[in-house]
Amino acid sequence: MICFCADEFHWRRIWQNPGEFLLSGPADMAFRALLYRRPTEPRTLAVKIGSSIYAIQLRRHRRARRYTLRIHPSRREAILTMPPRGNLIEAKDFAQRHGAWIAARLGGLPKAAPFSPGTSVPLRGNLHRIVHRAGVRGTVWPETRDSGDKILCVAGDSEFIDRRVHDFLKREARAALTEASHRYADVLGVKVKRITIRDQSSRWGSCTSAGALSFSWRLILAPPYVLDYLAAHEVAHLVEMNHSPRFWKVVAKICPATERAKRWLDTHGNDLHRYGIEE
C-alpha cells in the first residue's frame, strides 16, 4: 500500500526536537521506542589474528560492566560480552588486543570426537566404542563383549546416529542426576522442585532459591562419583545459597568424594566438551 500526505512531514524537526511532536499514553511510549531504539547489531565480529580470521560471537548483557571474552568449548567459538553502553568499535579493538589469547585457547581445545561409528565415548567414565547396528530394532544400548570391550550399539539409519546417541546420553544423565539429587535432598531435608538437563559451557550445574536445579548432560561421561558430587553441590545450595565455608562443610558432610571429584574435574573436565561435536 502507498500512502500520500498532503502536508509536509517534518522528519528533521521530529529528529532534532522530538518533544514537540510526542503524543500521550501508549502512543507516546511506542513513538519513543521507535525514535530511540538501538540499531540492529551484527551477531558476529570478524577479527584477523595473524594469518587467520576468527568469527567472534557478540553478546550484549545489561549487567555487564566491561568487555569480557570466553571460549565456548563445545561450539568451539569465542564469545565477547559487551556492556550496555559498549559499541562495535570498542568491541573489535578489545578482541584484537586479546587476539593471541583467543587463538591460543581455540587452538588448544581437545580434538573433536563426533558421535559416529568407531568413536569411543566415556559412558560413566568407561570408554564405549560406538557400533552401528543397521537393521536391528531399538535405539541405543550398551553391551560388553566376551573380550571385555564395552560398546555402545546404535540401531537404525546411519544418518540418525548422532541424534540418537545425544538423546541416549541425555536420558541417562537425567535419570542419574535426578536420583542423586533427590537422595541428597532427603539427607538435607530440602525439596528439589525441578531438574533441567542442558549443554552448559561455563558451569556444570546451577541452583535457584526456588529449588530448580540445572545440570550439564556431559556429566554422564564422567565417573559416577563426579556426577554424585555435582548433584550434592547443587542440592547443598538449597541450604547455603553461597560458596562460604558453611556451604563447603555441608557438601563435604553429604559427599565424602568432594575433593577427589574436584581434582578430576580440574584435570579432565574440559575434555568432556569435545564429545558429540564436529571439527
N, C-alpha and C positions, 0 to 999 in steps of 0.2 A: 504494500500500500504506500502511495506517495502523498504527502500532505503539504499544503501550501499555507503560508501565513501572510495576511495582508500587510501587517505592520512589521517593521524591522525588529528583529530579536537581538537584544544587546548582549551577546555572549561575552564580549570583552569586559563590559561593565559588571556582569554577573561574576566573572572570574576575579576581577580586581576588588569588587565590593559586594561580596555575596550577601551581606547583611541587609542590603536594600531590597532584596528580592525573596528573602526567606518567607515561607508560609508558616502556618501554625499547626500544631498537633502532629499526627503521624506523617503527613505530607512533608512537614518541616524536617523530621528525622530522616526520612528517605532521601530528601534532597541533599542534606548534609552528608549522608553516607556516600552519595554519588559524587559529590564535589571533592571529598577528602579521602576517599578510599585509595589504598596503595595500589599502584600499577601491578599487574600480574608479573611475578618474578620467575625466572628460569629455575628449574629443579636441579640442574647440574651446572657445574662450572669447569671449563676445560683449562687445565694448568700444565704447562710444559716443564718437565723436570728432567734435565739432561737431554737425552735424545728421545725421551718418551713423553707422550701426552696422557694425562690422567683425567678421568671424569670424576670430579668431586661432587658428591651429593650435598645439596643445600637444605638446611632446616632453620626456620626462624622460630625461636622459642620466647614466649612473653616473659619468662622468669630468668632468662639468661642475662648475665651481667657483662659478659665478654665473649669474644670469639673462642671457640674450642674445636678441637679435632679429635675424632676417634675412628677406629677401624672396626668395621662390621666383619667379623671373621668368616661367617657362613656365606654372606653375599659378596665378600672379597672386594669391598669398596671403602673409600674414605668418606666420612660424613662430617661436614662443617656446620656447626650450630652458630647462628647469628643472634645477637641481642635485638630487642625490638627496634632500636634506632640505628642499627647497623645498615650498611649499604654494600652493594656489589663490588665497588672499587676497593673498599677496605677488606672485604672478604677474600677477594682474589689476591691482594697483597699479603694477607695473613697466610693463605695457603701456599703462596710462592715462597715466603720466608721459611716455611716449615716443609718445603719440598723434600729435603733429604730424609726427614723423619717419615713422611708418607711413603716414599719409595722403599725405605728400609723395612717398614712394618708390613707393607703389602708383599714385598719380595721375600720376607721371612715367614710367611704363613705356611703351615704344613701342606704337603701335596694333597690335592683333592682326591676323595675316594667316592666316586658316584655309586649309587645302588644299581649295579649291573652284574651279570654273571661273572664269577671269578673274584669279585671284591670280597675281602674279609672284613666283617663288621663285628665289633666287640659287644655283643649282647650280654649285658650284666658283667662286663669285664672279660668275657671269654670270647675269643675270636671264632666267628661262624662264617664260613665261606658261602656266598650266595650261589645257589644252584637252581637253574631254571627247569621246572618240571612241566613242559608243554603237554597238553592233552590230559593232564591229571586234574581231578576235581579238587576244589578247595581254594585257599588264598595263600597264606604264608604260615609255615610251621617249622620249628627247629627239629633236627634229628642228630643222633650220634651214631656214626658208622662203627662197624666192628673194629676198625683200626683205632677208634677213639677220637677220630677227627669229627669236629662239630660242623654241621652245615645248616644253612637257612634255605629251605625249599620254597620256591615261588611258583605257583601254578598259573595257568592262563597264558594269554598272548604276551610276547616279549615287550611290546610297547607299554605295558602296564606294570612292569617290574618295579620301576622307581616309585610310582604312587603306592603300590601295594606294600612295599617294604616300609615306606614312610608311615602309612596307616597302621601297619602292624606294630611298629615301634612306639607310635603314639598311644595305641591301646594298651600296650604292655606298661608304658610309663604311667599312664593314668591309673591303671589297676594297682601298681606297686606303690605309687605316691599317695593314692587315696588310702590304702591300707595302713601305710606307715604314719600318715598324718593323723588319722583317727586314733591309731594306737597311742601316739604320743599325746594327743589331746585328752584322751581318757586318763592318762597318767597325771596330767597337769590340771585336770578338771576344767578345761576350757572347751569351747564349741567352735568347730570348723563349719562354716556355712556354705562355702563354695570352693571348688578346686578347678583351676583352669590350666590347661597344658598348652604351651606356646613354644616358639623358637626364639627365645630371648638371647641377645648377644652380649649385653652389658652386665647381666646378673643371672644367677642360676635359679633364683626364686625371689618372691616378694610376698608381703603380707599387708593387709589393711586392718585398721582397728575394728572393722565390722566383721572380721573373720573370713575374708576372702583370700585364698592362697593362690599363687600362680607359680608354675614351675616350667623349666625347660624340658622338653621331651628327651633331650640328649642325655639326661641323667640316667636313662635306662642303658646307656652304653658304658657307664662306669660300674665299678664293683658295687655290690649291694650295700656295703657299709657306707659308701659315699652318698648314695641315694638316701639312705636312712638318716644320715647326718643332715642333709639339706631339709628333709621333712621335719626333723627335730628343731632345726634352726628357725624355720618359719613359724612353726607352732609356738615356739618359745616367745616369739614376738607378741603373741596374744597375752602373755604375762608381763613382758617388758618390751614396750614399743621403742626400743633404742638398742645401742650396742655398748651399754655400760657394763661394768664388772658384774653387776647383778644379773644382767642378761646372760653373760657367758657362764655364770655359775649355774643358771637354770639349764642351759644347753648341756653342760658337762654332767649335770646330775642325771639327765634322762638319756644321754648318748655318750657312753664311755669312749667311743671311737672318734670323738670330735677332732682331736689333734692329728690323728692318723689320716682322717678324711681331708682335713685342710691341707696337709702336706701333699696328698695325692692330687688334689685339685690344682695346687700351685705348680706342680710338676707336669701333670698330664691334661689338665682341664682344657687348655687351648686346642689340644689335638682332637677333642670331640667335635669341634666345629667343622672339621674337614669332611665328615661323612655325609653322603647324600647330596653332594654338590658337584657341579661340573667346573672344569678349569675355564 
